[in-house]
């Protein structure tokens, strides 16, 4: 009797274990298909090699930089050229070697960053304001890519220009003084504001 009871218990336990094991269902999924589609474009009536630089906040103006002529070109959203000017000459309002593409600021200003400082022009190329670099720029190189230019952002209602890294201290990482004096303290707000420059006129 005990032997039969043992066999029944073994059968019941094996049945219970087999019912607890759920079968995993494997479903095959087809990978998503991606494709590229041109949804908008601008055709410029210009002989050159213009690179798109920025769009203003309202989306009404687009800036380009034409490398062969070193011209800043401002168009509307249909590609009609509204303004174009060059500041490559040796004049007081020339930015020198260009470090970044022209950034539109509002409806009537464009900012160009050069070796001689930050220059704010109206759309016809007349200089409104020059902001000197905090230290002399000995030498520099620059590469420009669409979408990777400086940006205008607002913090507490004030406009700031977020740029590439320009050293604002009197040393550099290749000098011992940098390691002796630089303290890696992290204050997020101070560091964040330190990346930006006020551009209010």
C-alpha positions as CSV (number, residue, x, y, z in Angstrom):
1,X,0.0,0.0,0.0
2,X,2.8,2.4,0.9
3,X,4.5,1.5,-2.4
4,X,1.3,2.4,-4.3
5,X,0.9,5.6,-2.3
6,X,4.5,6.5,-3.1
7,X,4.0,6.0,-6.8
8,X,0.8,8.1,-6.8
9,X,2.7,10.9,-5.0
10,X,5.5,10.8,-7.5
11,X,3.1,10.9,-10.4
12,X,1.2,13.8,-8.9
13,X,4.3,15.8,-8.2
14,X,5.7,15.3,-11.7
15,X,2.4,16.3,-13.1
16,X,2.4,19.4,-10.9
17,X,5.9,20.3,-11.9
18,X,5.2,19.9,-15.6
19,X,2.1,22.1,-15.4
20,X,4.2,24.8,-13.7
21,X,6.7,25.0,-16.5
22,X,5.3,27.5,-18.9
23,X,6.3,27.3,-22.5
24,X,8.1,30.4,-23.8
25,X,6.5,31.7,-26.9
26,X,9.0,33.2,-29.4
27,X,7.6,35.6,-31.9
28,X,9.5,36.7,-34.9
29,X,9.6,40.4,-35.5
30,X,10.6,42.0,-38.8
31,X,13.1,44.9,-38.4
32,X,11.8,48.3,-39.2
33,X,12.6,49.7,-42.6
34,X,14.1,53.2,-42.7
35,X,14.3,55.5,-45.7
36,X,15.4,59.0,-46.4
37,X,13.1,61.6,-47.8
38,X,13.7,65.2,-48.7
39,X,10.8,67.1,-47.1
40,X,12.2,70.6,-47.7
41,X,15.1,72.3,-49.3
42,X,16.4,75.7,-50.3
43,X,17.8,76.6,-53.7
44,X,20.0,79.6,-53.6
45,X,20.7,81.7,-56.7
46,X,24.4,82.0,-55.9
47,X,27.6,80.8,-57.5
48,X,29.7,79.4,-54.7
49,X,29.7,76.8,-51.9
50,X,27.3,78.1,-49.2
51,X,27.0,76.2,-46.0
52,X,23.8,76.5,-43.9
53,X,24.7,78.1,-40.6
54,X,21.6,79.0,-38.5
55,X,17.9,79.8,-38.5
56,X,16.4,82.6,-36.3
57,X,13.9,81.8,-33.5
58,X,10.9,82.7,-35.6
59,X,12.0,80.6,-38.5
60,X,11.8,83.6,-40.9
61,X,15.5,83.9,-41.8
62,X,18.3,81.5,-42.6
63,X,22.0,82.3,-42.6
64,X,24.7,80.7,-44.8
65,X,28.5,81.2,-45.1
66,X,29.9,81.0,-48.6
67,X,33.5,79.8,-48.4
68,X,34.8,80.9,-51.8
69,X,33.7,84.5,-51.3
70,X,33.8,84.5,-47.5
71,X,30.4,86.1,-47.6
72,X,27.6,85.9,-45.0
73,X,24.4,85.3,-46.9
74,X,20.9,85.8,-45.3
75,X,17.9,84.4,-47.0
76,X,14.2,83.9,-46.3
77,X,12.7,80.5,-46.0
78,X,12.1,80.3,-49.8
79,X,15.8,80.8,-50.6
80,X,15.5,84.4,-51.8
81,X,18.7,86.2,-50.9
82,X,17.9,89.2,-48.7
83,X,21.4,90.3,-47.6
84,X,25.0,89.3,-48.2
85,X,28.2,90.9,-47.0
86,X,31.9,90.0,-46.5
87,X,34.2,91.2,-43.7
88,X,37.4,89.5,-44.8
89,X,39.1,92.8,-45.5
90,X,41.5,94.6,-43.0
91,X,39.1,97.1,-41.5
92,X,38.2,97.9,-37.9
93,X,34.9,96.1,-38.3
94,X,36.5,92.9,-39.7
95,X,36.4,89.8,-37.4
96,X,39.7,88.4,-38.7
97,X,40.1,84.7,-39.0
98,X,36.6,83.2,-38.7
99,X,36.1,80.7,-35.8
100,X,32.4,79.9,-36.3
101,X,29.6,80.2,-38.8
102,X,27.3,83.3,-38.7
103,X,24.6,83.1,-36.1
104,X,21.3,84.9,-36.5
105,X,20.1,86.8,-33.5
106,X,16.5,88.0,-33.7
107,X,15.1,89.6,-36.8
108,X,17.9,92.0,-37.6
109,X,21.3,90.9,-36.2
110,X,23.9,88.4,-37.0
111,X,26.9,87.4,-34.8
112,X,30.2,86.2,-36.2
113,X,33.0,85.0,-34.0
114,X,36.5,85.6,-35.2
115,X,40.0,85.9,-33.9
116,X,39.5,89.6,-33.2
117,X,36.4,89.0,-31.1
118,X,32.7,88.6,-31.3
119,X,31.2,90.9,-33.9
120,X,27.5,91.8,-34.0
121,X,26.4,93.2,-37.3
122,X,23.0,94.2,-38.8
123,X,21.9,92.2,-41.8
124,X,23.6,94.6,-44.2
125,X,27.0,94.1,-42.5
126,X,27.2,97.4,-40.5
127,X,28.9,96.7,-37.1
128,X,26.7,97.2,-34.1
129,X,29.0,96.0,-31.4
130,X,32.4,94.3,-30.9
131,X,33.1,92.1,-27.8
132,X,36.8,91.4,-27.3
133,X,38.0,87.9,-26.3
134,X,38.9,87.8,-22.6
135,X,42.5,87.0,-23.7
136,X,44.6,87.4,-26.8
137,X,44.0,84.6,-29.3
138,X,47.5,83.6,-30.4
139,X,46.5,81.1,-33.1
140,X,43.5,78.9,-33.8
141,X,41.9,76.5,-36.3
142,X,38.3,76.0,-37.0
143,X,36.1,73.4,-38.8
144,X,32.5,74.1,-39.6
145,X,29.7,71.7,-40.0
146,X,25.9,72.3,-40.5
147,X,24.0,72.3,-37.2
148,X,27.2,72.4,-35.1
149,X,27.5,76.2,-34.8
150,X,27.1,78.5,-31.8
151,X,23.6,79.0,-30.4
152,X,21.6,81.8,-28.8
153,X,19.8,80.6,-25.6
154,X,17.8,82.5,-23.0
155,X,18.3,82.1,-19.2
156,X,16.1,84.2,-16.9
157,X,15.0,86.4,-19.8
158,X,18.6,87.2,-20.9
159,X,20.2,86.1,-24.1
160,X,23.5,84.2,-24.0
161,X,25.7,83.0,-26.8
162,X,26.7,79.4,-26.4
163,X,30.0,79.0,-28.2
164,X,32.8,76.5,-28.8
165,X,35.4,76.5,-26.0
166,X,37.5,79.7,-25.8
167,X,39.9,79.7,-23.0
168,X,39.0,82.3,-20.4
169,X,42.0,81.8,-18.1
170,X,45.6,82.8,-18.5
171,X,46.9,79.3,-18.9
172,X,46.3,76.1,-20.9
173,X,46.5,72.4,-20.3
174,X,50.0,72.1,-21.8
175,X,51.4,74.4,-19.1
176,X,52.2,73.3,-15.5
177,X,50.4,76.4,-14.1
178,X,47.2,74.9,-15.4
179,X,47.5,71.9,-13.1
180,X,48.8,74.0,-10.2
181,X,46.0,76.5,-10.2
182,X,43.0,74.8,-11.7
183,X,40.6,73.3,-9.1
184,X,38.1,70.8,-10.4
185,X,35.3,72.1,-8.2
186,X,31.9,71.6,-9.7
187,X,29.2,74.2,-9.3
188,X,26.6,73.4,-12.0
189,X,25.1,76.9,-12.3
190,X,28.4,78.7,-12.3
191,X,29.9,76.3,-14.9
192,X,26.7,76.5,-17.0
193,X,26.8,80.3,-17.0
194,X,30.6,80.2,-17.6
195,X,30.0,78.5,-21.0
196,X,27.9,81.4,-22.2
197,X,28.6,85.0,-23.0
198,X,26.2,87.8,-22.6
199,X,25.4,89.4,-26.0
200,X,22.9,92.1,-24.9
201,X,23.6,95.4,-26.7
